[in-house]
Amino acid sequence: MAGAMKAAFLVFLVGLVSTKTCLGQDCENVPIDLQACALIFYLNNLGSNGPSPACCESLSQIQALEATLGTNMTCLCTQAEVGFIINGGINLQLSKVLLNECGVNIAFSITGNDPCDV
């Protein structure tokens, strides 16, 4: 019985952690995946080779989503994704450099803590 309760609790925690919501907005069905940029976020720098093509492609998808979903919703879900990858987010300068290196132009930063009041 105790084993079953532990398993149920674990399933609950996994579901809780994997659900991406931000300020009441459901981002579960918004296709933002920045895992390809995770190493940059963790190291807090671009490294010697700059962002990978996969990371830049992920950022380009955010730019496309902004055009279809609107800036606010895209911003909220992007911040939730960055926060999901790295607690505390990334610094603003790294965000700007990363977007510039990938040739991505969006109306918000990808710090993980942008207020999304754009």
Buried (B, 14 or more C-beta within 10 A) or exposed (E): EEEEEEEEEEEEEEEEEEEBEBEEBBBEEBEBBBEBBEBBBEEEBBEEEEBBEEBBBBBBBBBEBBEEBEBBBBBBBBBBBBBBBBEEBBBEEBBEBBBEBBEBEBEBBBBBEBEBEB
